[in-house]
Amino acid sequence: MEVLVSDTSVLIDLERGGLLATSFALNFGFAVPDLLFLQELAEHGGAVLIELGLRVEALDSEGVSLALTYHRANRALSLPDCFALALAKCKSWILLSGDRQLRQLATRENVSCHGVLWVIDRITEQGVLSDTEIITSLQSISAHPQCRLPRQEIQKRLNRLSLR
């Protein structure tokens, strides 16, 4: 089973769309580095995420060194995000991120990287939810004032789902 290493932004967007439990029902494992979990998730729904199946993974000394190297070279990235990229790189897992700079660094590091819309596409492909439920989720995510997803990509999916 492929493992998806998520940054916090993807998990937040999935929660905004009511898609957390659905996402964990997909044919993927979900993981985060321990530093990210402790700093950003433990006190904000961390127990629920663990219950859903989220794996909290520790980096070995080489992974920590790699994460610190990423952080020193890319100060705009948070340390937890650098740990997520290092975990994905060290384990040859897929990174999930909504952060453009993190995604660009992942590409340079030859780490496969996707965002929340990719997860929603997997939900659609695997038929885990009805088209109507996915439309409602996309609308909820896009209506949030802090939505950073490309509006045209959301609209493409809404159009495609409403025509099926």
N, C-alpha and C positions, 0 to 999 in steps of 0.2 A: 504494500500500500504506500502510495506517495504521501509525503509529509509536507504540509504547508506551514512555513514559519511566518507568523503574522506580526505586523506592527500594530500599535494600538489603534490607529486611525481606521483600519479595515474592520476591526472588531466593533468600534463605535458605530460605523456606518451600517454594519450588519444588524446591530442592536436597534438602531433608528428605524430600520426597515422591518423589524420583527423577525429577522432571519437567522438569529444566532443558533437556535436549536436545529433549524433546517439545515444550516451549513454543516453542523457537526454530524448530520445524518448522511452526508455525502460520502463517497468512496475515497476519502482522504483522512489522514491524521492531521491534527492541528497542534502546533507547538509554539512556544515563546521561550526566549532565554530567561533564566531566573532573574537577572537584573531588571529586565523589562517588567516581569510579573511583580516583583517586589516594589518597584518604584511607581508603576502606573496602573496596575490591575488589582493587586491584593486587596486594597481597601475599596475598590470600585467594581464590585461584581466578580471578583476573582474566584470566590467559592462556587458561584454558579458556573463559571467557565470550567473549573476543574470537574465539577459534577457532569458537565456536558461531554467531557473527554479531553479537555486541553491538557497537553503535556508541558510541564515546566522543565526545561533542559539546562544543565550547567555546561559552560564551555570549559574545555581543558586549558592548560596554561598557554598552549599555542593559539587557541581560539581567542582567549582574552587578549593576548598580544596583538593578534590581527584586528580585533575590535578597537583597541587603543590606537593602532596605526591608522585605521579608517577615521577615527575621531580627530586625531591630531592633524590629518590632512584635509579634513572636511568639517571645520568648526560649526558650520551651519546645521549639521546633523546632530541629533541628540545622542548621548552615549547609549541609551537603550536601543535606539534604531541601529547604531553601529554593531551592537551585540546581536541584534536580529540578523543583520546581514552576515556577520561572521559565523553565526550558527548555521544559516542556510549554506554558506560557502563550505564550511568544514564538513558538513554532513551530506553535501550534494542534494539538498532539499530545495524546494521552491519557496521564494520569498513573496509574501503578500504585503504590498505597501501602497499607500496613497500619496506618499511624499515624492515629489518629482526628483529632487536631488538624490534621495536614497535609491530610487529606481534607476537613475542614470549611473550611479556608482555600481549598482548591481550588474547592469549591462556591461560596464567596463571590466567587472570582475568575473564575467561569464557565469553569472548566477541567474537562472530563470526567475523572472519577476512578473507578477500580475497584480491587479487591483480588485476592488470589490465588484466591479462590473463583470470581471472574469468569473468570480464566484457565482454571481447571479446567473451567468450564462451556463455554468455547470448545473445549477439547480434546475434551470429550464430544460437542459438536455436530458438530465436524469429523471425528469418528470416527478420530482419530489413535491412540487406544489402545482396548483392549477394556474393557468395563465392569468386569471382574475386575481389570484392571491399575489402573484409576482408583480402585476401592474400596481396593485395597492402598495406593495412594499417599495417599488421604485418611486412611486409618487410621495410616499412618506419620507424617503431618504432625500429626494430632490426638494421637498418643501422645507426642509430644515434650514434655518438661516445660515448655518455654518457648512452647508453642503459645498464640497470642493470638486465634485464630479463634473465632467464635461456635459453640459446640458444637451448638446447635440447627440451624444452617445446615449444618454438616457432616453431622449425622444425617439431615436432609432429603435430602441428596444420596445418602448411603449407602442410605437406604430406596428412593429412586427407582431407583437403579442396580441394586439387588438384585432389583427386581421386573420389570426389563426382560428 
